[in-house]
Structure formats: C-alpha cells, structure tokens
Amino acid sequence: MRKRLSLQAYADGIRSGNRVILSQAITLVESTLESDQDLASELVQSLITETGKSIRIGITGVPGVGKSTFIEAFGKLLLDNGKKVAVLAIDPSSQLNRGSILGDKTRMEELSADKRAFIRPTPSGTALGGVSGKTREAMLLCEAAGFDVILVETVGVGQSETAVKNMVDFFLLLMLAGAGDELQGIKKGIMEMADALIINKADGTNLAMAKKAKIAYESALHLFPLAEKNWSPSVKLASSTTGFGLEEIWELVSSYERQMRQNGFWESNRANQRLNWLEDQIQFLLGQAFLKDPVIQKMLTDRKPKVQNGELNPSKLAKSLIQFFFQK
Amino acid sequence: MRKRLSLQAYADGIRSGNRVILSQAITLVESTLESDQDLASELVQSLITETGKSIRIGITGVPGVGKSTFIEAFGKLLLDNGKKVAVLAIDPSSQLNRGSILGDKTRMEELSADKRAFIRPTPSGTALGGVSGKTREAMLLCEAAGFDVILVETVGVGQSETAVKNMVDFFLLLMLAGAGDELQGIKKGIMEMADALIINKADGTNLAMAKKAKIAYESALHLFPLAEKNWSPSVKLASSTTGFGLEEIWELVSSYERQMRQNGFWESNRANQRLNWLEDQIQFLLGQAFLKDPVIQKMLTDRKPKVQNGELNPSKLAKSLIQFFFQK
C-alpha cells in the first residue's frame, strides 16, 4: 500500500520544493478515497496563502500539432530565463486518445530530467468535473512548491478547453500551417478562447506556408471582438526544432501579464475563476450524489430511450427524479 | 385570479390551434406555482407525440442589429409561403436590457395581428436554467398547436445563445456591416455557433458596405472547421425594409433541413438536445434545491469573499457544503 504522510510532512516537503513529496501530494489530490481527499483538501488549505504567485498558461491544439515538443522547448527557454516550470495535463479522455498527452514521457526527456521542472500527467479515464477540480488543486500545490510558471496542457478536441481556460491566466492555441484539413479536429469556439495563436512547426520548407497562414489568421482574428480585458489576440510563428519564435511568445505573455495587472483584469479574473471553481465543484458533487443513487440510475437507464426519441417530456422526468431523490 | 382550465381543455384547445388557449397554457408553463408546473408538465406530456414537426430556428444578434424587424419581415415571408409561424423569445436578463426583446410589441405589428402567427415574449427576470426548460416546453406546445416554423429570438450578449443553440435546428446570427465597433457586444464563441451569418440592413447606402462585410466574413468563416454535421456556414445579405435576401435565407434553411435529414444529423441532433434538456433540468433542479436551503445560503454569503481573494480552497468549501446539505 502507498504510504501516506502527515499533513505537516506534506506541507513541509512542498514548501521546501521537494518534487517527490509534491508528486505524492498530487497523488493524494487525485485519489478517489474519501480520507485521502479530505487530507488533500486540508493540505491545499494549509498552503493556500503561499499560492497564486505563478503565471498560469493553458496550451491546447489537436493531436499532431506538436504540443509536447513545444512545451519541451518553451519550458527549457523558461528555465534559461531563471523560471521554475511545472507542466500539468488535463485530459479526461486520454485513454481514448491513446496517450497523446504526456503519456509518452520521452517526448519531454530533457525537461523532465531537469530539477527546476516538474511534469505531471492526469490520471486517465476520470470524469471532467472531477479532473478540473483536481488539476486546480495540483496547480496550487505546484505554486506552493515555488514553481513560477504552470503550463496546463489539453487536447483541443473536447470540453476540457473551457475547463482549462477557466483556470489559467493566458491561453495559447497551437495550430499548423496549411489551414485546411488540419483544422477539422479543432472544436468550434476554441479559436475564440485563445489569447494567442501559435503557428507551430514554422521551420524548413514549412516556413513560407506558416507565414501565409499567419496573415490569414490575423485577418480572421481581426473580425473577432475584443474581450472585456481589452486584449487583441495575436498570431505568432514558432518552431520547437530551431527555437524560432519562442522568446517572442514569452515576451508576449509577460507583456500580457503587465497589462492585465495594470487594468485590474488579472486579479478580477482570478477571483472569478475561484468562484467558478466553487460553483463547478458544487454542481459536480450534487450531480455525483444524485447519480450514485442506484434507484435513480435504474430509472434513468429505463427512461433515457423514451427521452431521446421524444416520447417523454424531459422536464417532467427531471422533476419526478428530483422529487424521488429528495423524498427518500 | 387567473382561471385554470382542465388538462383536457388545454389539450383540446391547443390541438384546435386556439391561440388564446395556447397562450394560457404557456402561462401555465411559466408559472412558479408547483401545482401549475405539474399540470403544465402533464399537458406537454399528453401532447408530446404531436410535437417535433416544425423547423426550429434560433435568431441572435446584439441590440440594434434589427432582430425584431427582421423577424417581422421574415415571418411574413413564411406566412406567404403557407407556413404558420410562432415567435418565442429567451432573454433571462430582459429587465436589464430594457425590453430589447419583444417588449415593444409594436415592432412586430403586422406579424402579431396575423392569425397564422403567434408571438410570445419570455417573462423577464427569471434565471436562465429555468427559462430554457420553459421555452422548450412552450416550443412543444406551439408545435402541437400546428405551427410549422418556430423562431426563437435571443439577445447576443449573454449565455442564452448556448441555451437557444441547444433547442433549435438552425442558428442564425444577425450582424451589421462596418464590422468594427458593432461587434464589440457579441460574445466570444457566438459566431462559431452560427449555421448562417446575416448581414442585416443591407439596403440604401449600406448596401455597398454590407457586400464588403460579406466577403470579409466569408473569408473568416472559411478558416472555421466544419462541424460534425458537415455544413459550412454561409454569409447572406438581408434587408427587412426592401425584403432583399429573405427568400434566399429561407431557401438556405430548407436546403439545410433536406441535407441534415438525409445525413441523419437532424434526428440525432434532436435526440441529443432532448438528453441535454434532461441533464440541464436535473442540474438546475439540484442547484435550486441546494441554494434554497437558508443555512447553505448563509454559509455561501459568509465564505464567498474568502474564496474570491484566494484564502479558502473552493474544493474544500464545496465538499463541506455538500456534506452539510445531505446530512441534515
């Protein structure tokens, strides 16, 4: 059996930047055991005033766009700039995606070997509602351990982007040049969530095409509204092989941070994200308690087909299920 | 006091296409009285096999884009094509928006005077979770009353677009030419939900600018992915004053229906929407029961500031609130 430390031992280990204890603490956060979860919540709470000092960057893009190599190269640049870097992945469906996220750790060989970096994949096969809360707690633990930049990676094909967008300060969308078929996998709405678009693999014979794609995306983004934070998303080129563009992306993120701190969006956004986290968790836990009920489960399974084919009024069914649930 | 009919009287009246009884039945659907809601659910259930035969079209756009006049003109065209048209509005914040939606009924004077049309605003000041369920039930009642086309109007500034997108077959986004400042009000993500973009007020001195905007939007949409239904959103010009473009928009909707019925998306989308409705209602009712609890209310009010400023772990608070809620 996995050994469990005391609250104090976890907290001290994390404060001292011990990556092994940080890793064990995240395992505790991810545990489905009630007692583990309680201890994890206490741990996060005891460290909470030491969190929040990092820059949180979300990174998304379809499989094949080169997220892992980008993170490896970008992460190394950050280390060179004196930053400590943690990489977390959120991907509730990673089993289906055959380990496209961090599964193949060798893709980030150099980064994961460096003591100033910390790389942590999501446990696969978990429901999104649970995962996002756990990733948020893992992020706070990384911050308490002294990491300056948190990179949260997600695959651009599901609902996890909204979850990641709601927990980061800056959201990067990686794309490829050749803007036709490559885009098919990107879910609608993701492009409009991005604070910056990166045309990745902008090197060698790809470079000319990447430059063209940049212009096309810039004119498309021009049509997009500015959000409440008064930020126009820009399009940048990058190559993980040559390192081209990476410095510029980091400068962009830094200038974003400066601007958003100045106009107050940085803190108001984080305050909103914390409330959103609370609401998310309440909804998730309510739903979980409801769906755990065996009679509810059976009633749902029995009646679902009649809802789908339009024979049963969904409002009526919802109401009778809720009445049943609370009257027991 | 408002008189309440019997289930049979409501059902018979609706089946016979009686607009007064239809209107009373929708009032029943919208009622916050438990007994009214139960009767309403029964009524919808008793008519449910007579629903689903209309084309459901969502229409959105910022205030000032000309939604009401567009719906008036488009609705009249549909009447001329032998269709019976119902217009519903979903706008949970209509009090704030000062009646921008259907509040000013005179804007649809001719349509509302026509016996083959039915116009119904949303009661203002209601929470979205409740409104969307009620609008869905109202829509089914309109279908049972024989309306062939249901236009669901919403203001393009809030979360109601997602709710409307989830209850219609086709989603129209109205825009204005001059693509700069006018767009500021459109929420991110809405453009990518649209099955068609309409550049409205394409008449007189606006026409040239509208044609230019059309080209710009077409090239922007070109970068967007095709959704699972294999449909490329197109950009059309329209004028409610001259009637220009309206016929073409109706042809577009009809051709969409043909294609989607053929590839199976029409029915699978509706089946998904019904399940989504069920899930929405369950989440809404669970949340409602939770937030109705006075102790929960007080705990939330007390602790919210500490969540916002980052002193309190949201996961921990959510968990303790839920535990408290279910242990009473």
Interface residues (C-beta under 8 A of the other chain):
Chain A: Q37 D38 S41 E42 V44 Q45 I48 T49 T51 G52 G133 R136 E137 L140 A179 L183 Q184 G185 I186 K187 K188 G189 M191 E192 M193 A216 Y217 S219 A220 L223 F224 P225 L226 A227 R270 A271 R274 L275 W277 L278 Q281 I282 Q283 F284 L285 L286 G287 A289 F290 K304 V307 Q308 N309 G310 E311 L312 N313 P314 S315 K316 L317 A318 K319 L321 I322 F326
Chain B: Q37 D38 S41 E42 V44 Q45 I48 T49 T51 G52 G133 R136 E137 L140 A179 L183 Q184 G185 I186 K187 K188 G189 M191 E192 M193 A216 Y217 S219 A220 L223 F224 P225 L226 A227 R270 A271 R274 L275 W277 L278 Q281 I282 Q283 F284 L285 L286 G287 A289 F290 K304 V307 Q308 N309 G310 E311 L312 N313 P314 S315 K316 L317 A318 K319 L321 I322 F326
